[in-house]
Amino acid sequence: MQRILLIGYLFFSFSVGILCAQESSNPKVILITLDGVRWQELFSGADPLLINNLQYVKDTTALKNQFWHNSTLERRAKLFPFLWTEASKMGQLHGNRKLGSTVNLTNKMWFSYPGYNEILTGKADDNRIHSNNKLPNPNKTILEITNQDARYKNKVAAFASWDVFPFIINEERSEVPVNAGFELATAQNLSDREKLLNEMQPKTPSPWSSVRLDVFTHHYALEYMKKNHLNLVYIAYGETDDFAHDGDYASYLKSANTADSFIKELWHFTQKDPYYKDNTTFIITTDHGRGTDPIESWTSHGKNVKNADEVWLIAFGKNVTPTGETNKKTKLYSTQITPTIAQILKLKNNLLPGKPLDLKK
């Protein structure tokens, strides 16, 4: 009997080991969006027409001490140090229109819900997605499609600062857990960090009624990733857009800089955790652009704001050839992100529209 039990135990252990190895070998994708961050700041750093403008910056001296340099290359590295000192060496940055690289939306709305729908579903839907109202998305997102695959069931989650995301992802239908807005962590086995976040968030005033501070979104996501070992996680930081709408250029820049540090922390975490290490692809983009001409239109976007369809895209990690900043004439679209994720995760994407990005060339 003891011999039978021993054989059974060894067989069980061997089977579990194979299963764990298979799960660990499956590819992972971390999709991140920085709401309404302009390509101008990403590729050129702080805008000289705005950083000196007292209408949008109360203390120009302090802000320039933090983010200004006469060199465009130095200036952008001050604002996004991780993206330009680490990510650029191991990945690709698309969308510097000064060099001929373009990334555009295909929807005609040029604001958040239509932009996120396009990113997450691979297609625009202007007939049905034409407001930011809290209406359940009739389209299936890449999160839902991935969660329906047996290999990735319960290995998908989303974290967002904006409280409309449970509707964009259609949390109820998709069964993808979405922690958004001012929601707390609700799992039974909360970590000490999650418990602390749950205590702090309700006591930390946000300037906005529908958007929490990104620091909570970031750390809720990170703690969940540590415990649940996800294969597809979506993190939507939101502060940048709201500070821009407020006409607060200093906070817009500081929030973008903080988001860079969040991305750095996520990358270094994945390279220490054996589940993610050397098998994780990062894709980073934005849901829409902003105005540039006239300069005061930087606070706005939408179909009536010139060039608000101009966006950008960054990719690094597994499956990405490190070509750095694209300096030749190329045309990419936000619709290509979903089929790219499907390709990386080896999903049956014959029903998905759009052409995947060629990240390996």
Disulfide bonds with the S-S distance in Angstrom:
none
